[in-house]
Amino acid sequence: MTKRKIISLGVGIGVLIIIVVIIYGITNIFNQEKGKDHLVRGVDLSAYQGNIDWKLLADQNIDFAFIKATEGNDYVDANFKTNWEESQKTKIKVGAYHFLSYDTTGKEQAKNFIDNVPASKNTLPPVVDLELYGSYEENPLTKEQVKVILDEFLNTLEKNYGVKPIIYTTQRIFKMYIGNDYKDYKIWIVDLDNYWPDTLPNGETFTFWQYSHRGMLDGYAGDETFIDMNLYKGTYAEFMKEFF
């Protein structure tokens, strides 16, 4: 073996070690044992994950979960009722989310959500999932058009549940439709490209961060192999103080 080959092999092994250390470090950070200062890890899920073993999910350092409830003015997730009831038998803090449609009014969609999601002081605030879909990917509505639907939905839910809903969205949609208009709402941001996004595009701080669409945990066996993974911005003590 030549000296050059030995050096190349040494460099290769060094790089491999660094990669392993980084992966281990990130995994270790996101899987800390629970305590008042541990990072607060959560999931969001729907019927695509199938039947959920909520106790097993909780045993994997999962602190919170957002469960899909409704979409548009008439769709209800097939597993929502079961997930909602079973999840609350564990220590996981849960909330429900609604996928916003651009094809019907915010009031009609709010009624669908309210008819299916019980009001409770021991749950996280409701969430509106603001995305582009279908033909709206290529031909999105204007900010003014979306604002009419979104405001109706948010205001109706706040009156019913007594708390401002959380807005879930991507960096792109945030820039298109949120900007500086919703600074008094908590934001759940999707950002798969940054280790820990410092701020939102408007300079404000996010509350929840979705960092992966390809998490894998035990406790579900639906059509979807992966599960979305999320973190709260602060410690567990701060999480409990903010919401409970």
CYANA upper distance limits for C-alpha pairs under 8 A (distance plus 0.5 A):
  1 MET  CA      5 LYS  CA      6.84
  1 MET  CA      6 ILE  CA      7.30
  2 THR  CA      6 ILE  CA      6.79
  3 LYS  CA      7 ILE  CA      6.69
  4 ARG  CA      8 SER  CA      6.67
  5 LYS  CA      9 LEU  CA      6.54
  6 ILE  CA     10 GLY  CA      6.62
  7 ILE  CA     11 VAL  CA      6.67
  8 SER  CA     12 GLY  CA      6.62
  9 LEU  CA     13 ILE  CA      6.64
 10 GLY  CA     14 GLY  CA      6.60
 11 VAL  CA     15 VAL  CA      6.70
 12 GLY  CA     16 LEU  CA      6.72
 13 ILE  CA     17 ILE  CA      6.66
 14 GLY  CA     18 ILE  CA      6.78
 15 VAL  CA     19 ILE  CA      6.74
 16 LEU  CA     20 VAL  CA      6.70
 17 ILE  CA     21 VAL  CA      6.63
 18 ILE  CA     22 ILE  CA      6.67
 19 ILE  CA     23 ILE  CA      6.67
 20 VAL  CA     24 TYR  CA      6.47
 21 VAL  CA     25 GLY  CA      6.38
 22 ILE  CA     26 ILE  CA      6.68
 23 ILE  CA     27 THR  CA      6.56
 24 TYR  CA     28 ASN  CA      6.37
 25 GLY  CA     29 ILE  CA      6.60
 26 ILE  CA     30 PHE  CA      6.69
 27 THR  CA     31 ASN  CA      6.58
 28 ASN  CA     32 GLN  CA      6.57
 29 ILE  CA     39 LEU  CA      8.01
 30 PHE  CA     39 LEU  CA      7.27
 30 PHE  CA     41 ARG  CA      7.54
 31 ASN  CA     60 GLN  CA      8.47
 31 ASN  CA     61 ASN  CA      6.92
 32 GLN  CA     38 HIS  CA      6.77
 32 GLN  CA     39 LEU  CA      7.56
 32 GLN  CA     61 ASN  CA      8.02
 33 GLU  CA     38 HIS  CA      7.49
 33 GLU  CA     61 ASN  CA      7.62
 34 LYS  CA     38 HIS  CA      6.19
 34 LYS  CA     61 ASN  CA      7.54
 35 GLY  CA    236 TYR  CA      7.70
 36 LYS  CA    235 THR  CA      7.12
 36 LYS  CA    236 TYR  CA      5.64
 36 LYS  CA    237 ALA  CA      5.44
 37 ASP  CA    235 THR  CA      5.24
 37 ASP  CA    236 TYR  CA      6.14
 37 ASP  CA    237 ALA  CA      6.92
 38 HIS  CA    235 THR  CA      6.06
 38 HIS  CA    236 TYR  CA      6.40
 39 LEU  CA    231 LEU  CA      7.67
 39 LEU  CA    232 TYR  CA      7.74
 39 LEU  CA    234 GLY  CA      7.24
 39 LEU  CA    235 THR  CA      5.91
 39 LEU  CA    236 TYR  CA      7.02
 40 VAL  CA     62 ILE  CA      8.15
 40 VAL  CA     63 ASP  CA      6.54
 40 VAL  CA     64 PHE  CA      8.27
 40 VAL  CA    231 LEU  CA      6.10
 40 VAL  CA    232 TYR  CA      5.81
 40 VAL  CA    233 LYS  CA      8.38
 40 VAL  CA    234 GLY  CA      7.67
 40 VAL  CA    235 THR  CA      6.73
 40 VAL  CA    236 TYR  CA      6.15
 40 VAL  CA    239 PHE  CA      8.09
 41 ARG  CA     61 ASN  CA      7.46
 41 ARG  CA     62 ILE  CA      5.90
 41 ARG  CA     63 ASP  CA      6.06
 41 ARG  CA     64 PHE  CA      7.19
 41 ARG  CA    229 MET  CA      7.95
 41 ARG  CA    230 ASN  CA      6.32
 41 ARG  CA    231 LEU  CA      5.16
 41 ARG  CA    232 TYR  CA      7.10
 42 GLY  CA     62 ILE  CA      5.69
 42 GLY  CA     63 ASP  CA      6.02
 42 GLY  CA     64 PHE  CA      5.03
 42 GLY  CA     65 ALA  CA      5.83
 42 GLY  CA     66 PHE  CA      8.49
 42 GLY  CA    229 MET  CA      6.50
 42 GLY  CA    230 ASN  CA      5.47
 42 GLY  CA    231 LEU  CA      6.50
 42 GLY  CA    232 TYR  CA      8.35
 43 VAL  CA     62 ILE  CA      7.83
 43 VAL  CA     64 PHE  CA      7.11
 43 VAL  CA     65 ALA  CA      5.32
 43 VAL  CA     66 PHE  CA      6.99
 43 VAL  CA    227 ILE  CA      7.43
 43 VAL  CA    228 ASP  CA      6.05
 43 VAL  CA    229 MET  CA      5.30
 43 VAL  CA    230 ASN  CA      6.20
 44 ASP  CA     65 ALA  CA      5.84
 44 ASP  CA     66 PHE  CA      5.06
 44 ASP  CA     67 ILE  CA      6.26
 44 ASP  CA     68 LYS  CA      8.07
 44 ASP  CA    227 ILE  CA      7.64
 44 ASP  CA    228 ASP  CA      6.15
 44 ASP  CA    229 MET  CA      7.47
 44 ASP  CA    230 ASN  CA      8.26
 45 LEU  CA     49 GLN  CA      6.99
 45 LEU  CA     65 ALA  CA      8.06
 45 LEU  CA     66 PHE  CA      7.11
 45 LEU  CA     67 ILE  CA      5.81
 45 LEU  CA     68 LYS  CA      6.75
 45 LEU  CA    227 ILE  CA      7.19
 45 LEU  CA    228 ASP  CA      7.55
 46 SER  CA     50 GLY  CA      8.07
 46 SER  CA     67 ILE  CA      6.47
 46 SER  CA     68 LYS  CA      5.55
 46 SER  CA     69 ALA  CA      8.41
 46 SER  CA     77 ASP  CA      7.43
 46 SER  CA     79 ASN  CA      7.46
 46 SER  CA     80 PHE  CA      7.77
 47 ALA  CA     51 ASN  CA      8.10
 47 ALA  CA     68 LYS  CA      8.42
 47 ALA  CA     77 ASP  CA      6.86
 47 ALA  CA     78 ALA  CA      6.62
 47 ALA  CA     79 ASN  CA      5.69
 47 ALA  CA     80 PHE  CA      7.90
 47 ALA  CA    222 GLY  CA      7.99
 48 TYR  CA    222 GLY  CA      6.08
 48 TYR  CA    223 ASP  CA      6.02
 48 TYR  CA    224 GLU  CA      5.82
 49 GLN  CA    220 TYR  CA      6.30
 49 GLN  CA    221 ALA  CA      6.59
 49 GLN  CA    222 GLY  CA      4.67
 49 GLN  CA    223 ASP  CA      6.73
 49 GLN  CA    224 GLU  CA      5.85
 49 GLN  CA    225 THR  CA      7.87
 49 GLN  CA    226 PHE  CA      8.44
 49 GLN  CA    227 ILE  CA      7.93
 50 GLY  CA     79 ASN  CA      8.11
 50 GLY  CA    220 TYR  CA      6.61
 50 GLY  CA    221 ALA  CA      6.10
 50 GLY  CA    222 GLY  CA      4.20
 50 GLY  CA    223 ASP  CA      7.30
 50 GLY  CA    224 GLU  CA      8.41
 51 ASN  CA     79 ASN  CA      8.15
 51 ASN  CA    220 TYR  CA      6.35
 51 ASN  CA    221 ALA  CA      7.11
 51 ASN  CA    222 GLY  CA      7.23
 52 ILE  CA     57 LEU  CA      8.38
 52 ILE  CA     83 ASN  CA      7.65
 52 ILE  CA    219 GLY  CA      6.23
 52 ILE  CA    220 TYR  CA      5.31
 52 ILE  CA    221 ALA  CA      8.10
 53 ASP  CA     57 LEU  CA      6.76
 53 ASP  CA    219 GLY  CA      5.22
 53 ASP  CA    220 TYR  CA      6.80
 54 TRP  CA     58 ALA  CA      6.58
 54 TRP  CA     86 GLU  CA      7.24
 54 TRP  CA     87 SER  CA      6.20
 54 TRP  CA     90 THR  CA      7.43
 54 TRP  CA    219 GLY  CA      7.46
 55 LYS  CA     59 ASP  CA      6.78
 55 LYS  CA     90 THR  CA      6.70
 56 LEU  CA     60 GLN  CA      7.32
 56 LEU  CA    218 ASP  CA      7.43
 56 LEU  CA    219 GLY  CA      6.07
 57 LEU  CA     61 ASN  CA      8.25
 57 LEU  CA     62 ILE  CA      6.96
 57 LEU  CA    217 LEU  CA      7.91
 57 LEU  CA    218 ASP  CA      7.15
 57 LEU  CA    219 GLY  CA      6.11
 58 ALA  CA     62 ILE  CA      5.56
 58 ALA  CA     63 ASP  CA      7.47
 58 ALA  CA     90 THR  CA      7.43
 58 ALA  CA     91 LYS  CA      7.49
 58 ALA  CA     92 ILE  CA      6.68
 60 GLN  CA    217 LEU  CA      8.25
 62 ILE  CA     92 ILE  CA      7.22
 63 ASP  CA     91 LYS  CA      7.83
 63 ASP  CA     92 ILE  CA      5.44
 63 ASP  CA     93 LYS  CA      6.72
 64 PHE  CA     92 ILE  CA      5.49
 64 PHE  CA     93 LYS  CA      5.00
 64 PHE  CA     94 VAL  CA      6.03
 65 ALA  CA     92 ILE  CA      7.33
 65 ALA  CA     93 LYS  CA      6.87
 65 ALA  CA     94 VAL  CA      5.33
 65 ALA  CA     95 GLY  CA      6.95
 66 PHE  CA     94 VAL  CA      6.14
 66 PHE  CA     95 GLY  CA      5.24
 66 PHE  CA     96 ALA  CA      5.77
 66 PHE  CA     97 TYR  CA      6.90
 67 ILE  CA     80 PHE  CA      7.37
 67 ILE  CA     83 ASN  CA      7.79
 67 ILE  CA     84 TRP  CA      7.83
 67 ILE  CA     94 VAL  CA      7.77
 67 ILE  CA     95 GLY  CA      6.73
 67 ILE  CA     96 ALA  CA      5.24
 67 ILE  CA     97 TYR  CA      6.51
 68 LYS  CA     77 ASP  CA      6.89
 68 LYS  CA     80 PHE  CA      6.97
 68 LYS  CA     96 ALA  CA      6.22
 68 LYS  CA     97 TYR  CA      5.43
 68 LYS  CA     98 HIS  CA      6.81
 68 LYS  CA     99 PHE  CA      8.44
 69 ALA  CA     76 VAL  CA      6.35
 69 ALA  CA     77 ASP  CA      5.84
 69 ALA  CA     80 PHE  CA      5.92
 69 ALA  CA     96 ALA  CA      6.26
 69 ALA  CA     97 TYR  CA      6.14
 69 ALA  CA     98 HIS  CA      6.37
 69 ALA  CA    113 PHE  CA      7.48
 69 ALA  CA    116 ASN  CA      7.79
 69 ALA  CA    117 VAL  CA      7.66
 70 THR  CA     74 ASP  CA      8.09
 70 THR  CA     75 TYR  CA      6.00
 70 THR  CA     76 VAL  CA      4.93
 70 THR  CA     77 ASP  CA      6.28
 70 THR  CA     97 TYR  CA      7.50
 70 THR  CA     98 HIS  CA      5.37
 70 THR  CA     99 PHE  CA      6.97
 70 THR  CA    112 ASN  CA      7.42
 70 THR  CA    113 PHE  CA      6.36
 70 THR  CA    116 ASN  CA      8.39
 71 GLU  CA     75 TYR  CA      5.57
 71 GLU  CA     76 VAL  CA      7.00
 71 GLU  CA     77 ASP  CA      8.40
 71 GLU  CA     98 HIS  CA      5.93
 71 GLU  CA     99 PHE  CA      5.11
 71 GLU  CA    100 LEU  CA      6.64
 71 GLU  CA    101 SER  CA      7.31
 71 GLU  CA    109 GLN  CA      7.88
 72 GLY  CA     98 HIS  CA      8.37
 72 GLY  CA     99 PHE  CA      7.20
 72 GLY  CA    100 LEU  CA      6.37
 72 GLY  CA    101 SER  CA      5.33
 72 GLY  CA    103 ASP  CA      8.16
 72 GLY  CA    104 THR  CA      7.34
 72 GLY  CA    108 GLU  CA      8.45
 72 GLY  CA    109 GLN  CA      5.79
 72 GLY  CA    112 ASN  CA      8.15
 73 ASN  CA    101 SER  CA      8.49
 73 ASN  CA    104 THR  CA      7.25
 73 ASN  CA    105 THR  CA      8.44
 73 ASN  CA    108 GLU  CA      5.86
 73 ASN  CA    109 GLN  CA      4.71
 73 ASN  CA    110 ALA  CA      8.11
 73 ASN  CA    111 LYS  CA      7.95
 73 ASN  CA    112 ASN  CA      5.97
 74 ASP  CA    109 GLN  CA      8.02
 74 ASP  CA    112 ASN  CA      6.57
 75 TYR  CA    112 ASN  CA      8.29
 76 VAL  CA     80 PHE  CA      7.94
 76 VAL  CA    112 ASN  CA      8.50
 76 VAL  CA    116 ASN  CA      8.26
 79 ASN  CA     83 ASN  CA      6.47
 80 PHE  CA     84 TRP  CA      6.35
 81 LYS  CA     85 GLU  CA      6.74
 82 THR  CA     86 GLU  CA      6.47
 83 ASN  CA     87 SER  CA      6.20
 84 TRP  CA     88 GLN  CA      7.11
 84 TRP  CA     94 VAL  CA      8.31
 85 GLU  CA     89 LYS  CA      7.73
 86 GLU  CA     90 THR  CA      8.12
 87 SER  CA     92 ILE  CA      7.28
 87 SER  CA     94 VAL  CA      7.62
 88 GLN  CA     92 ILE  CA      7.51
 88 GLN  CA     93 LYS  CA      7.95
 88 GLN  CA     94 VAL  CA      7.77
 93 LYS  CA    122 ASN  CA      8.36
 93 LYS  CA    123 THR  CA      6.70
 93 LYS  CA    124 LEU  CA      7.28
 94 VAL  CA    123 THR  CA      5.95
 94 VAL  CA    124 LEU  CA      6.21
 95 GLY  CA    123 THR  CA      6.07
 95 GLY  CA    124 LEU  CA      5.00
 95 GLY  CA    125 PRO  CA      6.55
 95 GLY  CA    126 PRO  CA      6.41
 95 GLY  CA    127 VAL  CA      8.03
 96 ALA  CA    117 VAL  CA      7.75
 96 ALA  CA    124 LEU  CA      8.26
 96 ALA  CA    125 PRO  CA      8.14
 96 ALA  CA    126 PRO  CA      5.82
 96 ALA  CA    127 VAL  CA      6.77
 97 TYR  CA    126 PRO  CA      6.25
 97 TYR  CA    127 VAL  CA      4.89
 97 TYR  CA    128 VAL  CA      6.20
 97 TYR  CA    129 ASP  CA      7.18
 98 HIS  CA    113 PHE  CA      7.41
 98 HIS  CA    126 PRO  CA      8.40
 98 HIS  CA    127 VAL  CA      6.70
 98 HIS  CA    128 VAL  CA      5.51
 98 HIS  CA    129 ASP  CA      6.30
 99 PHE  CA    128 VAL  CA      6.62
 99 PHE  CA    129 ASP  CA      5.17
 99 PHE  CA    130 LEU  CA      7.20
100 LEU  CA    109 GLN  CA      8.10
100 LEU  CA    128 VAL  CA      6.92
100 LEU  CA    129 ASP  CA      6.36
100 LEU  CA    130 LEU  CA      6.35
100 LEU  CA    131 GLU  CA      8.08
100 LEU  CA    150 LEU  CA      8.36
101 SER  CA    109 GLN  CA      8.44
102 TYR  CA    146 VAL  CA      7.71
102 TYR  CA    149 ILE  CA      7.76
104 THR  CA    108 GLU  CA      7.43
104 THR  CA    109 GLN  CA      7.73
104 THR  CA    149 ILE  CA      8.36
105 THR  CA    109 GLN  CA      6.92
105 THR  CA    149 ILE  CA      6.04
105 THR  CA    152 GLU  CA      8.05
105 THR  CA    153 PHE  CA      8.47
106 GLY  CA    110 ALA  CA      6.51
106 GLY  CA    148 VAL  CA      8.05
106 GLY  CA    149 ILE  CA      4.91
106 GLY  CA    150 LEU  CA      6.49
106 GLY  CA    151 ASP  CA      7.68
106 GLY  CA    152 GLU  CA      5.17
106 GLY  CA    153 PHE  CA      4.70
106 GLY  CA    154 LEU  CA      8.40
107 LYS  CA    111 LYS  CA      6.72
107 LYS  CA    149 ILE  CA      8.31
107 LYS  CA    152 GLU  CA      6.03
107 LYS  CA    153 PHE  CA      6.03
107 LYS  CA    156 THR  CA      7.15
108 GLU  CA    112 ASN  CA      7.00
109 GLN  CA    113 PHE  CA      6.93
109 GLN  CA    153 PHE  CA      7.20
110 ALA  CA    114 ILE  CA      6.56
110 ALA  CA    152 GLU  CA      8.47
110 ALA  CA    153 PHE  CA      5.73
110 ALA  CA    154 LEU  CA      8.37
110 ALA  CA    156 THR  CA      6.79
110 ALA  CA    157 LEU  CA      6.73
111 LYS  CA    115 ASP  CA      6.42
112 ASN  CA    116 ASN  CA      7.08
113 PHE  CA    117 VAL  CA      6.43
114 ILE  CA    118 PRO  CA      7.60
114 ILE  CA    157 LEU  CA      7.87
114 ILE  CA    160 ASN  CA      8.12
119 ALA  CA    160 ASN  CA      8.36
119 ALA  CA    161 TYR  CA      6.37
120 SER  CA    161 TYR  CA      8.36
121 LYS  CA    244 PHE  CA      8.38
122 ASN  CA    244 PHE  CA      7.35
124 LEU  CA    243 PHE  CA      7.07
125 PRO  CA    163 VAL  CA      7.06
125 PRO  CA    164 LYS  CA      7.51
125 PRO  CA    165 PRO  CA      6.00
125 PRO  CA    166 ILE  CA      6.98
126 PRO  CA    157 LEU  CA      8.39
126 PRO  CA    164 LYS  CA      8.41
126 PRO  CA    165 PRO  CA      5.45
126 PRO  CA    166 ILE  CA      6.74
127 VAL  CA    165 PRO  CA      5.83
127 VAL  CA    166 ILE  CA      5.11
127 VAL  CA    167 ILE  CA      6.29
127 VAL  CA    168 TYR  CA      7.19
128 VAL  CA    154 LEU  CA      8.42
128 VAL  CA    165 PRO  CA      7.43
128 VAL  CA    166 ILE  CA      6.86
128 VAL  CA    167 ILE  CA      5.71
128 VAL  CA    168 TYR  CA      6.52
129 ASP  CA    167 ILE  CA      6.93
129 ASP  CA    168 TYR  CA      5.35
129 ASP  CA    169 THR  CA      6.80
130 LEU  CA    167 ILE  CA      7.55
130 LEU  CA    168 TYR  CA      6.44
130 LEU  CA    169 THR  CA      5.69
130 LEU  CA    173 ILE  CA      8.00
131 GLU  CA    169 THR  CA      6.70
131 GLU  CA    170 THR  CA      7.77
131 GLU  CA    173 ILE  CA      7.09
132 LEU  CA    136 TYR  CA      6.16
132 LEU  CA    137 GLU  CA      5.81
132 LEU  CA    140 PRO  CA      7.66
132 LEU  CA    173 ILE  CA      8.23
133 TYR  CA    137 GLU  CA      5.92
135 SER  CA    139 ASN  CA      6.58
135 SER  CA    140 PRO  CA      8.23
136 TYR  CA    140 PRO  CA      4.85
136 TYR  CA    141 LEU  CA      7.47
141 LEU  CA    145 GLN  CA      6.55
141 LEU  CA    146 VAL  CA      6.89
142 THR  CA    146 VAL  CA      6.90
143 LYS  CA    147 LYS  CA      6.51
143 LYS  CA    176 MET  CA      7.18
143 LYS  CA    177 TYR  CA      5.71
144 GLU  CA    148 VAL  CA      7.09
145 GLN  CA    149 ILE  CA      7.51
146 VAL  CA    150 LEU  CA      6.49
146 VAL  CA    177 TYR  CA      7.69
147 LYS  CA    151 ASP  CA      6.18
147 LYS  CA    177 TYR  CA      7.91
148 VAL  CA    152 GLU  CA      6.80
149 ILE  CA    153 PHE  CA      6.83
150 LEU  CA    154 LEU  CA      6.60
151 ASP  CA    155 ASN  CA      6.41
152 GLU  CA    156 THR  CA      6.58
153 PHE  CA    157 LEU  CA      6.76
154 LEU  CA    158 GLU  CA      6.63
154 LEU  CA    164 LYS  CA      7.73
154 LEU  CA    165 PRO  CA      6.87
155 ASN  CA    159 LYS  CA      6.79
155 ASN  CA    164 LYS  CA      8.48
156 THR  CA    160 ASN  CA      6.92
157 LEU  CA    161 TYR  CA      6.45
157 LEU  CA    162 GLY  CA      8.32
157 LEU  CA    163 VAL  CA      8.41
157 LEU  CA    164 LYS  CA      8.06
157 LEU  CA    165 PRO  CA      7.58
158 GLU  CA    162 GLY  CA      5.64
158 GLU  CA    163 VAL  CA      5.59
158 GLU  CA    164 LYS  CA      5.60
158 GLU  CA    165 PRO  CA      7.11
159 LYS  CA    163 VAL  CA      8.13
164 LYS  CA    185 TYR  CA      7.06
165 PRO  CA    185 TYR  CA      7.54
165 PRO  CA    186 LYS  CA      8.04
166 ILE  CA    185 TYR  CA      6.69
166 ILE  CA    186 LYS  CA      5.56
166 ILE  CA    187 ILE  CA      6.32
166 ILE  CA    188 TRP  CA      7.34
167 ILE  CA    185 TYR  CA      7.47
167 ILE  CA    186 LYS  CA      6.89
167 ILE  CA    187 ILE  CA      5.50
167 ILE  CA    188 TRP  CA      6.43
168 TYR  CA    187 ILE  CA      6.51
168 TYR  CA    188 TRP  CA      5.00
168 TYR  CA    189 ILE  CA      6.37
168 TYR  CA    190 VAL  CA      8.05
169 THR  CA    173 ILE  CA      6.70
169 THR  CA    174 PHE  CA      6.72
169 THR  CA    187 ILE  CA      8.19
169 THR  CA    188 TRP  CA      7.00
169 THR  CA    189 ILE  CA      5.89
169 THR  CA    190 VAL  CA      6.58
170 THR  CA    174 PHE  CA      6.45
170 THR  CA    189 ILE  CA      6.20
170 THR  CA    190 VAL  CA      5.22
170 THR  CA    191 ASP  CA      7.29
171 GLN  CA    175 LYS  CA      6.86
171 GLN  CA    189 ILE  CA      7.42
171 GLN  CA    190 VAL  CA      7.18
171 GLN  CA    191 ASP  CA      7.36
171 GLN  CA    200 LEU  CA      8.20
171 GLN  CA    201 PRO  CA      7.78
172 ARG  CA    176 MET  CA      6.89
173 ILE  CA    177 TYR  CA      6.34
173 ILE  CA    178 ILE  CA      7.80
174 PHE  CA    178 ILE  CA      5.29
174 PHE  CA    179 GLY  CA      6.59
174 PHE  CA    201 PRO  CA      7.99
175 LYS  CA    179 GLY  CA      5.84
175 LYS  CA    201 PRO  CA      7.24
178 ILE  CA    182 TYR  CA      6.68
179 GLY  CA    201 PRO  CA      7.84
179 GLY  CA    202 ASN  CA      6.47
180 ASN  CA    202 ASN  CA      6.78
183 LYS  CA    204 GLU  CA      8.09
186 LYS  CA    206 PHE  CA      7.32
186 LYS  CA    207 THR  CA      6.36
187 ILE  CA    205 THR  CA      8.48
187 ILE  CA    206 PHE  CA      5.65
187 ILE  CA    207 THR  CA      6.03
187 ILE  CA    208 PHE  CA      7.11
188 TRP  CA    206 PHE  CA      6.67
188 TRP  CA    207 THR  CA      6.27
188 TRP  CA    208 PHE  CA      4.86
188 TRP  CA    209 TRP  CA      6.12
188 TRP  CA    210 GLN  CA      7.73
189 ILE  CA    200 LEU  CA      8.48
189 ILE  CA    206 PHE  CA      7.05
189 ILE  CA    207 THR  CA      8.42
189 ILE  CA    208 PHE  CA      6.80
189 ILE  CA    209 TRP  CA      5.55
189 ILE  CA    210 GLN  CA      6.64
190 VAL  CA    209 TRP  CA      6.48
190 VAL  CA    210 GLN  CA      5.23
190 VAL  CA    211 TYR  CA      7.09
191 ASP  CA    197 PRO  CA      7.85
191 ASP  CA    209 TRP  CA      7.52
191 ASP  CA    210 GLN  CA      6.74
191 ASP  CA    211 TYR  CA      6.31
192 LEU  CA    210 GLN  CA      7.79
192 LEU  CA    211 TYR  CA      5.57
192 LEU  CA    212 SER  CA      6.45
195 TYR  CA    211 TYR  CA      8.35
198 ASP  CA    205 THR  CA      7.81
199 THR  CA    203 GLY  CA      5.87
199 THR  CA    204 GLU  CA      6.11
199 THR  CA    205 THR  CA      5.43
199 THR  CA    206 PHE  CA      7.09
200 LEU  CA    204 GLU  CA      5.85
200 LEU  CA    205 THR  CA      6.41
200 LEU  CA    206 PHE  CA      6.87
206 PHE  CA    233 LYS  CA      7.47
207 THR  CA    232 TYR  CA      6.52
207 THR  CA    233 LYS  CA      5.85
208 PHE  CA    230 ASN  CA      7.28
208 PHE  CA    231 LEU  CA      6.23
208 PHE  CA    232 TYR  CA      5.08
208 PHE  CA    233 LYS  CA      6.37
209 TRP  CA    230 ASN  CA      5.91
209 TRP  CA    231 LEU  CA      5.77
209 TRP  CA    232 TYR  CA      6.90
209 TRP  CA    233 LYS  CA      7.74
210 GLN  CA    228 ASP  CA      7.64
210 GLN  CA    229 MET  CA      6.34
210 GLN  CA    230 ASN  CA      4.73
210 GLN  CA    231 LEU  CA      7.05
211 TYR  CA    228 ASP  CA      8.43
211 TYR  CA    229 MET  CA      6.56
211 TYR  CA    230 ASN  CA      6.21
211 TYR  CA    231 LEU  CA      7.95
212 SER  CA    228 ASP  CA      6.20
212 SER  CA    229 MET  CA      5.69
212 SER  CA    230 ASN  CA      7.64
213 HIS  CA    226 PHE  CA      7.39
213 HIS  CA    227 ILE  CA      6.67
213 HIS  CA    228 ASP  CA      4.89
213 HIS  CA    229 MET  CA      6.96
214 ARG  CA    226 PHE  CA      5.39
214 ARG  CA    227 ILE  CA      6.33
214 ARG  CA    228 ASP  CA      6.67
214 ARG  CA    229 MET  CA      8.11
215 GLY  CA    226 PHE  CA      5.82
215 GLY  CA    227 ILE  CA      5.39
215 GLY  CA    228 ASP  CA      6.26
215 GLY  CA    229 MET  CA      6.35
216 MET  CA    225 THR  CA      7.71
216 MET  CA    226 PHE  CA      5.80
216 MET  CA    227 ILE  CA      6.50
217 LEU  CA    226 PHE  CA      8.45
217 LEU  CA    227 ILE  CA      7.97
221 ALA  CA    225 THR  CA      7.89
232 TYR  CA    239 PHE  CA      7.75
234 GLY  CA    238 GLU  CA      6.52
234 GLY  CA    239 PHE  CA      7.10
235 THR  CA    239 PHE  CA      6.66
236 TYR  CA    240 MET  CA      6.67
237 ALA  CA    241 LYS  CA      6.71
238 GLU  CA    242 GLU  CA      6.52
239 PHE  CA    243 PHE  CA      6.80
239 PHE  CA    244 PHE  CA      8.41
240 MET  CA    244 PHE  CA      5.58
